[in-house]
Every structure is written in structure tokens, then in C-alpha cells.
């Protein structure tokens, strides 16, 4: 996807990466870079991992935080447009429109742990809505090793038909609502009973009608 290469040009330093379509039912081998198209709302990628593939210290820090301020240290899994869901046997990550994210098993967090227990991790692509592309381990240049997350700010931008006119209270309400949706910051969710990952995949609906 040319657009993804353009978004990442600051990190790619003149290089390009070959991205291929990622369909529902595929297996995602880490490390990987995934990109959800941001040209319209409502596009999404849902990836499910076996709970045992993630470090329990990471799971506790993300889903059972003692200090919620420290959630910011768990980037990219707590960034806007990324929704994390924990079930007894699976961890599901939903990535929404405009998100480009590198899933890197080696990334170490301040607590001295990594998100994943092993360097050879595979996730199940539970659902794809819209256009999603990815680049696998052998397609990622070294220049991307410090990249973890980017979100196209235009993905949920509010556009007024006439910016010069005074907005009515209803228009202002729409603007406030659109800005809130644009941030799309999710609180990590814990589901106590075993559920099919499909039931929690891409749960946020499109914003524009």
C-alpha cells in the first residue's frame, strides 16, 4: 500500500516495504507490521493470540494495572485506535482505521518483560473489515526497528460544509462527538468467561453514516 509507505517515510529513510493484503483466516507471523486503511471509517483488523504466548507480567500490567498512569508505558497496545481484550485463553487486539503498528516480540518494557514469551509467535486473523495490509519478518528493514505505532489523524477528521458560518449548537455537538471518536482511546477489557474471539472482534462500528 503506497499510502502506508508514505506515512512511514520518516522511519523508512528512503526505503519502501512490500505490503500484501491480510485476509480473514490468515496467520500472522511476528514480527510483523500491519496497516489498516484510514481513508474511511469502520475499517478494522482483529488478531487473536493464545494467552500463553504472552508474558503474564505484561498481561497483569495491561489488564490489571495497579497504576493506570503506567498504561502509557505499554505502547503500542494502549494507543488510540487499538483495543485490547483478554479472555481466559485468548488475547485479542482490534486495530481500527488509520492504525499502522509493528508487533515486535523483542520489545522490552520498563518492568523488564516483553509482551510475548517467545520470539516465534503466530496470531490468528479473526476478522478483517476493509483494506488491511502487512509486511512479515523478512520484509522489515532495520530502519523500522524503532517504529511501533502511527495513526493517520485524518481517519476520523470532522469536516464542516462551511467553516466560515457560525456553527449551531447541534453542529458543535457533532464536532465534539467527532473529536472524541477521533481519539478512540480504549480501556483494556477483561472477559471472565471463555468466548469465541469472533464475538469480540472489531466491535466498534463505523462513525459516519
Beta strands, then each sheet from edge to edge (+ up, - down):
strand 1: 20-21
strand 2: 27-29
strand 3: 32-36
strand 4: 44-50
strand 5: 82-86
strand 6: 90-96
strand 7: 99-103
strand 8: 122-129
strand 9: 132-135
strand 10: 149-151
strand 11: 189-190
sheet 1: 1+ 9- 3+ 7- 10+
sheet 2: 2+ 8- 4+ 6- 5+ 11+
end
